[in-house]
Amino acid sequence: MVRAICRDFGVVCVHRNGKDIDQIISNDEILRENKENIISVDEIIPNQISSSAVRECLRRGLSVKYLTSDEVIDYIACEKLYLA
């Protein structure tokens, strides 16, 4: 699925403090294969919220109300994703 998304649609990566996007791409076979479909942008407002942190909050039963959009929260609940 990741290969298809990268190949068919492309990916936008937001630079996060302390992360080297070029290194991440070079260390991953799928990302390397689709490097021309990856656009990296600088974050305008620093944001230390990661998808891993959101998933961990959900696993612990904590609210993610202000960490992601209501539509994403609704989808996660509807599909019963990231349950403990």
C-alpha positions in Angstrom: 0.0 0.0 0.0 2.8 2.5 0.8 4.4 1.7 -2.5 1.2 2.4 -4.4 0.6 5.7 -2.5 4.1 6.9 -3.2 4.1 5.7 -6.8 0.5 6.7 -7.8 -0.2 9.8 -5.7 3.1 11.1 -4.2 3.9 12.3 -0.7 4.4 15.6 1.0 6.8 15.5 3.9 7.0 18.4 6.4 10.5 19.0 7.8 10.5 18.3 11.5 13.2 19.5 13.8 15.9 16.9 14.3 14.8 14.8 11.3 16.7 14.5 8.0 14.2 13.8 5.3 16.9 13.0 2.7 18.4 10.4 5.0 15.0 8.9 5.8 14.4 8.6 2.0 17.8 7.1 1.3 17.4 4.5 4.1 14.0 3.2 2.8 13.7 1.1 -0.4 10.1 2.3 -1.3 10.9 5.9 -0.7 14.1 5.7 -2.7 12.3 4.2 -5.6 9.7 7.0 -5.6 12.0 9.9 -4.6 10.7 12.0 -7.6 7.2 11.8 -6.1 8.2 13.1 -2.7 8.0 16.8 -2.0 9.5 18.2 1.2 8.4 21.5 2.7 9.5 23.5 5.7 7.1 23.7 8.6 5.8 27.3 9.2 4.8 26.7 12.8 6.9 24.2 14.7 4.8 21.2 15.5 6.2 18.3 17.6 3.0 16.2 17.4 3.8 13.0 15.6 1.5 10.3 14.3 3.2 7.9 16.7 2.3 10.1 19.6 -1.3 10.3 18.4 -1.5 6.5 18.1 0.1 6.1 21.6 -2.5 8.4 23.1 -5.3 6.5 21.5 -3.9 3.1 22.7 -3.9 4.6 26.2 -7.4 5.9 25.9 -6.4 9.5 26.0 -8.1 12.3 24.0 -6.5 13.5 20.8 -9.1 16.3 20.3 -6.5 19.1 19.7 -3.9 16.9 18.1 -5.7 16.1 14.8 -8.9 17.1 13.0 -12.4 15.9 14.0 -12.8 14.1 10.7 -9.7 12.0 11.5 -10.9 11.3 15.0 -14.3 10.2 13.7 -12.7 7.9 11.1 -10.4 6.3 13.7 -13.4 5.7 16.0 -15.6 4.4 13.2 -12.9 2.0 12.0 -11.9 1.1 15.6 -8.2 1.8 14.8 -5.3 1.8 17.4 -7.2 0.1 20.1 -5.1 -1.3 23.0 
